[in-house]
């Protein structure tokens, strides 16, 4: 097994026959499998089957499964153009967050991969550099700048994974959120009547966001605003 990373190795070697496939095609094929069947279905053997070849043939392009995951994540990170920054760091961070949310909603499996070790592919490096550039001009040191970006993306992953999980629950049960809540109404009345959970009861009775038709978008925007406003505490107070 090669000690170098996949990003260091040329795709086409100087010697030997020209390779029949490409890392790009392998990544696109693996992404399609993950989208349709889940990340647990992705393997060298499964991808090779799509090319009607043996798994051994893919090891000419990828040394191990983790490198395959790296290729997949870097591929989806390049699906959207990076929006030029406006100079308004709050607005620019919001755009970065919505872009990350769209990516996870298209490819739910990507949330777990982005939460792990950093990917050093070209699209990943470009995305990180672009995100950090949104903070240019702010009096933040290197640690604080990366903290802002990592915290922002952690919020996006957490919230969007909840959206994905609910969509999966709807698919399994055949009930949407409103139908599920209606089915729980009798038990909820018992919980409220017990008087043991006054704060939760207040939320159930008074909160409007859970009942809004666009509640996921509304909750995401509210949470995102709170997170971004919190970053302002890192700046010198005027």
N, C-alpha and C positions, 0 to 999 in steps of 0.2 A: 504493500500500500504506500502511496506517495505521501511524503511528509509535508509537502507544500499544500496551500489552500487551492481550491478550484479556481479562484480568481487569479492566481499566479500562473496557472498552467495554460499554454495555448490550446485552443480547441482542436486545431489540426497540427499534428506532429510534422516534423521535417522529413521523416522517413515513413516508409510503408504505404499501403494503398490509401486512397482518399476515403474518408469515413462516409458512410451512407446516411447518417443522421446528423443532428446538430443539438447542442445544448438547448437552444431555443425551442426546437420541436419537442424535445423530451420534457422540458418544463411545461409547455402548453398542454401536452398530453396528460401529464401528472396533475395539473391544475383541473383539467376537465374531469378526471377521475375523482379528485377530492370534492369538487363541487357536486357531483352526482351521487357519490357513494360515501363520502366522509373521508377524512384524512387517514383513518385507520385502514382504509382499503388501498392506500398508496404503498407500493413496494416495487422493487426493481423488477420482480417477476411480473407483477400486474401491468406495469408500464410496458415491459417488453412484449407482453401479449398483444398490446395494441399495435405494435410494429410487426407482429407475427414473426418474432425472433426469440432467441433465448435470452435469459437475464444476463448471461455472461457477456453478451455483445454490448450491453449498456455500460459495463465497467471500463470500456475504452473511453467513455465520456465522463463518468461519475465514479468516484472511488467508493462511496458509501452512501447509505440512505440519508444521512444528515446533509450531505452535499446536494442530494436531490431536493430536500426541503428548502435549502438555501436558494437553489435555482427557482423553485416555485414561488417563494416569497418575493424574491427580487423581481420576478416577472410581473406579478400583480401590482407591485409598487410602481411599475412603469406604465400602468394602464391609463392613467390620467395625466394631462399636462399639469405642471406645477404653476399655480396662479402667481403672477408677479406681485410682489409685495407693494402695499400702498403707502407704507411709512407710518400707518396707525397700527401699533403693535397689537392692540386688542382685536381689531378687525382682522388682522392677518392671522393671529392665533385661532380665531374662530373659523376661518376658512380652512386652516390646517386640520382642525378638529372635525369639521364636516367632511372633508376629503377622506380622513381615516375612517370615519363612520361608514361612508359609502363603500369603502373597500371591504370592511368586515361584513356588511350586509350582503355584498356580492359573493364573498368568500368567507363564510363563518369560520372555517378551519384556520384562517390566517391569524385570528386573535391569539390563539395559543402559541403560535410560532413567534409572533412579534413580542410576546411577553417574555420570551426566553433570551438567550444570548444574542448579542447584536449580529446582524447580517452585514457583511462587508462587500456585497455586490455593488455594481455601479449605480443601480437605481436606488438602493438603500442609502448609499453614501450621499447621493445627490439629494434625496429626500431629507436626510438629517441636516445636511448643510443648508438647505433651503429653509428648514424650520428654525434653525439657529439664527439665520439671517433676519428673521422677523424681529429679533430682539436687538438688532444693531442700533447703537446709539443710546441704549439704556445702560445705566451704571450698575451692571451686573458682572460679577467675575465668572470665570469659566464653569465653576461648580454650580453657581446659581442659574446660569443659562441652561445648562443641561438638565438641572432639576426642574425648571419650568417646562421644558419640552417633554420630559419623561412623565411628569405628573399629569400634564394635559393628555397625553396619549393613554396613560393608565385609566383616567376617567372615561375616555372614549371607549376603551376596550371593555371596562366593567359595565357601562351602561348598554353598549351595543350587544354584548353577550347576553344580557338580560332580554333584550328585544328578540334575539335569535332563539333563546330558550322558550320564550312565550310562543313564538311562531311554531316551534316544534311541538309544544304542548297542544296547540290548536289543531295541528295536523293529526296528532295521536288521538285526541278526544273527539274531534269533530265539533267542539264548542269554542266560540270566540270568547273574548274576555268578558263581555257583557253577559253572555249566557252562563259562564262559569260563576260570576258574582251572583246572578239571580239564583243559581242552584245552591249557593251557600247562604242565602239570605236568612233562612230559619235558624241555622246554627249561629250566625252572626248576631241575631237578636238575642239569643241566649247569652252570648259573650257580653254584649252590651249591658244586659239586665243584671249580670253578676256584679257589676260595679268594680271589678278587679283590675280593669285596664282603662282608666280614665283618659290617659293621653292617646292611646290607640283609638278609643271610642271617639274622641274629639276629631281625630284625623278622618275616621270613617264617615262621620256626620258632616263635618264642615269642609273638608278638602274638595276642591272642584277639579283639580288636574286628573285624578284617576277616572273621572267620568267624561272627560272631554273627548270628542270624536278623534282628535289628533293628539291624544295624550302622550304618545311616545315622543313625537316631535316637540311637544310643549315641555315635557319633563327633561328632555335632552337640552333644550335651549336654556331652561331655568338653571339646571345643574352646571352647564357650561359657563353661563354668566357668573355664577358664584365662584367657580374655580378661577376664571380669568380675573375677576375682581380681587380674589385672594392674592394673586401674584403681585398686585400693586403694593402689598405690604413689604415686599422685598426692596422697593424703591425708596429713596430718601423722601421723607415727608416734607411737603412744601409748607 
